Amino acid sequence: MKKLRTAAEARAWLDYQGISIAQWSRENKVSDALVREILAGRKKCMRGMSHNIAVLLGMKNGVITTRPARVAPVRVSAKASQAGALA
């Protein structure tokens, strides 16, 4: 079993690779802000995208999840639906 990285080690690994957090985020198609939250220790990385990021950074054992998040349907106000009907 490979040794997991700490947040500091993950930052050092990015520095060693010569890439910024923003560049790594773009290459992996993840949120730059969320990567920074994870590296700062403000996210638990239990599920979803934060879990995937922690796995990609080597901070957590696991598999990359491909299941989409369940999102509540967007509510459309009466004014917005009327405006759409008029257009």
Secondary structure, 3 states (H helix, E strand, C coil): CCCCCCHHHHHHHHHHHCCCHHHHHHHCCCCHHHHHHHHCCCCCCCCHHHHHHHHHCCCCCCCCCCCCCCCCCCCCCHHHHHHHHHC
